[in-house]
Amino acid sequence: MAGKEKYSKIVRAYRILEYLRRNSDKEHIVTQASLRKNPDIAPYVGDKETYNHTIVKLAEALNFDEYAVKPEENWKIIFDDFKKFYGEDDFDDEDDFSDSSTMRIRGLYYNHIFSYEEINSLIEAILFSKTVDTATAENIIEKIEKHMTTKFYKKSAKRICRVCEPESISREVLKDNLLTIQQAIDDNVRISFIFNGYDKYNNLIPIHKNKDTVSPYYIVANGGRYYLIACMETGGLRTNNMSIWRIDLMSDIEIPNRKDKLGIKGIPSLPKSEVKYLPHTWSEDFHYAHLNMSFDNPERIRLRVLSPKEENNSDQAKRADYTFLHDWFGNTFKYIKTEKANPDYDIVEVMCSPYAMVNWALQYSDRVEILEPESVRSAVIQKINALNNKYVRQEDNDVQ
């Protein structure tokens, strides 16, 4: 009979371990009674002594390294008596264990490597990766859910419709580019590459005849693309200014003078401290001050923002109308005050690249006005005049 079938210790331990992995976590413990009621796992449980011995040996095998018990957060099989015997907390004298074989199996569960929140973050990263196609992403996510979660995990959306985006290079080439650049960053050496652009026939062609050489510092994912923050060199001389490059427009990336057999990693990069405008340590707020990855030095810019108020209450906005500011600047923008002369306008400050701000202000010209600094306000005025001349001249030509 299946219920009386004999199994080896290895098979028994493996089946029970797999069951615990799929059917338990800190919030959902497993009891011996529940195992015996489950026809799929019951044949492997054995009698009480066999069951206790199997669980204890599993715990000892997975919770110890070659020297001693691992830190408690790294245990895989956890139950109450094991925590009392080996854990950091003191236990009562009543819980007297002459050795681990006398432990009772209560509060049993499998301690997973990743929390469900971390699993969701991994899946989200895969879904939005530019180097993984839809079919591959779904296959990876299926494996994660099968081998790294339990039946209690609430699956997140894993089929997100992607908008078709033009790809400069293949995913495989992009992966290779990212690996080479990361190697150079890790070894603190320069890279060289051909930087490309598109012509009118949608062909990717080099912008310069010669390769560009840069000291690489950070790989940044922003707006569905990967960028390299670096320091450019021209004619062998460094400009010492931060520059930003689209990695999907790079080709023929190499690490100059690298000789692995001789232990030569390449040509040393310029120290971060010597590069103007480069953050010495990475900040996740970087893109707020560098809209669309503009790389000139951010300045504090004061804006006049349209925010209509209730007729009888100048402190109460008619609607939540700061969403567009939050979308671009997150929590980094600062409300200063509401104008007294015209309460429908607020004064707001942001830290932003002047070049990016000029174009952004034109995009939202019906909602914002740049007040200061004067240099940025003047740049907007110059651009408006140029646009006016262009379109007025076009109208005159149409009339003729």
Residue pairs with C-beta under 8 A, 6 or more apart in sequence:
2 43
3 42
3 43
5 43
7 15
7 43
7 44
9 54
11 44
12 44
12 46
12 50
12 54
13 54
13 57
13 58
15 41
15 44
16 35
16 41
16 44
16 45
16 54
16 55
16 58
17 58
17 77
17 110
19 30
19 35
19 38
19 40
19 41
20 30
20 77
20 108
20 109
20 110
21 110
21 112
21 150
22 150
22 151
23 30
23 150
23 151
24 30
24 108
24 109
24 110
24 150
25 109
25 110
25 111
25 112
25 150
25 152
26 78
26 109
26 111
27 152
28 109
28 150
28 152
29 107
29 108
29 109
30 108
30 109
31 106
31 108
32 45
32 48
32 51
32 105
35 41
35 42
35 45
35 51
36 42
36 45
45 51
46 54
51 105
52 101
52 103
52 104
52 105
53 101
55 77
55 79
55 105
55 108
56 82
56 100
56 101
56 103
56 105
58 77
59 75
59 76
59 77
59 78
59 79
59 82
60 100
62 75
62 76
62 77
63 69
63 70
63 74
63 75
63 76
63 77
63 82
63 86
64 70
69 86
72 83
72 87
72 88
75 82
75 111
76 110
76 111
77 108
77 110
77 111
78 107
78 108
78 109
78 110
78 111
79 103
79 105
79 106
79 107
79 108
79 109
80 104
80 106
80 107
81 95
81 97
81 103
81 104
81 105
81 106
82 100
82 103
83 89
84 91
84 95
84 97
85 91
85 97
85 100
85 103
97 103
110 150
112 148
112 149
112 150
113 148
114 122
114 148
116 149
116 153
116 154
119 144
119 145
119 148
119 149
119 153
120 156
122 144
123 141
123 144
123 156
123 158
124 156
126 132
126 137
126 140
126 141
126 144
127 137
127 141
127 158
127 160
128 224
129 137
130 171
130 174
130 221
130 224
130 225
130 226
130 248
131 171
131 174
131 175
131 178
132 140
132 171
133 171
134 162
137 158
138 158
138 159
141 158
142 158
145 153
145 155
165 224
166 202
167 248
168 196
168 198
168 204
168 246
168 248
168 249
169 177
169 204
169 248
169 251
173 251
174 226
174 247
174 248
176 253
177 247
177 250
177 253
178 219
178 226
178 247
180 191
180 253
180 254
180 255
181 191
181 216
181 219
181 228
181 247
181 253
182 219
183 255
184 190
184 191
184 216
184 255
184 266
184 269
185 216
185 217
185 218
185 219
187 255
187 265
187 266
188 265
188 268
188 269
189 255
189 258
189 265
189 266
189 267
189 268
189 269
190 213
190 214
190 215
190 216
190 233
190 255
190 256
190 266
190 267
190 268
190 269
191 213
191 214
191 216
191 253
191 254
191 255
191 256
192 211
192 212
192 213
192 253
192 254
192 255
192 256
193 211
193 212
193 250
193 251
193 252
193 253
193 254
194 206
194 208
194 211
194 212
194 250
194 251
194 252
195 206
195 207
195 208
195 212
195 245
195 249
195 250
196 204
196 205
196 206
196 207
196 249
196 250
196 251
197 204
197 205
197 207
197 249
198 204
198 205
199 205
204 249
204 251
211 252
212 232
212 233
212 245
213 232
213 233
213 256
214 228
214 230
214 231
214 232
214 233
214 243
214 245
215 230
215 231
215 233
215 238
215 269
215 270
215 275
216 228
216 229
216 230
216 269
217 229
217 230
217 231
217 269
217 272
217 275
217 278
218 228
218 229
218 279
218 282
219 226
219 227
219 228
219 229
219 247
220 226
220 227
220 228
220 229
220 244
220 286
220 287
220 293
221 227
222 287
222 293
223 292
223 293
225 246
225 247
225 248
226 246
226 247
226 248
227 244
227 245
227 246
227 247
227 293
228 244
228 245
228 247
228 250
229 242
229 243
229 244
229 278
229 295
230 242
230 243
230 244
230 245
231 238
231 239
231 240
231 241
231 242
231 243
231 269
231 270
231 275
231 278
232 238
232 239
232 241
232 243
233 239
238 270
240 270
240 274
240 275
240 276
241 275
241 276
241 277
241 295
242 275
242 276
242 277
242 278
242 295
243 295
244 290
244 293
244 294
244 295
255 265
255 266
256 266
256 267
257 264
257 266
257 267
258 264
258 265
258 266
272 278
272 280
273 280
276 297
277 295
277 296
277 297
279 286
285 330
285 332
287 293
288 328
288 329
288 330
288 332
288 350
288 351
288 352
289 298
289 332
289 351
289 352
289 353
290 298
290 352
290 353
290 356
291 328
291 352
291 353
291 356
291 357
291 360
292 356
292 359
294 353
294 355
294 356
295 353
296 353
296 354
296 355
296 356
297 353
298 351
298 352
298 353
298 354
299 351
299 352
299 353
299 354
299 373
299 376
300 349
300 350
300 351
301 349
301 350
301 351
301 352
301 354
301 357
301 370
301 372
301 373
301 376
302 336
302 347
302 348
302 349
302 370
302 371
302 372
303 347
303 348
303 349
303 350
303 361
303 368
303 369
303 370
303 371
304 339
304 345
304 346
304 347
304 348
304 368
304 369
304 370
304 371
305 322
305 325
305 345
305 346
305 347
305 348
305 367
305 368
306 321
306 344
306 345
306 366
306 367
306 368
307 317
307 321
307 322
307 338
307 344
307 345
307 346
308 317
308 318
308 319
308 321
308 344
309 315
309 316
309 317
309 318
309 338
309 343
309 344
310 316
310 317
310 318
314 338
314 343
315 338
324 364
324 367
325 333
325 348
325 350
326 333
328 360
329 350
329 352
332 350
332 351
333 348
333 349
333 350
334 348
334 349
334 350
335 346
335 347
335 348
336 346
336 347
336 348
336 349
337 346
337 347
338 345
338 346
338 347
339 345
339 346
339 347
347 371
350 357
352 360
354 375
354 376
354 379
357 370
357 376
358 376
358 379
358 380
358 383
361 368
361 369
361 370
361 380
362 380
362 383
362 384
370 376
370 377
370 380
371 377
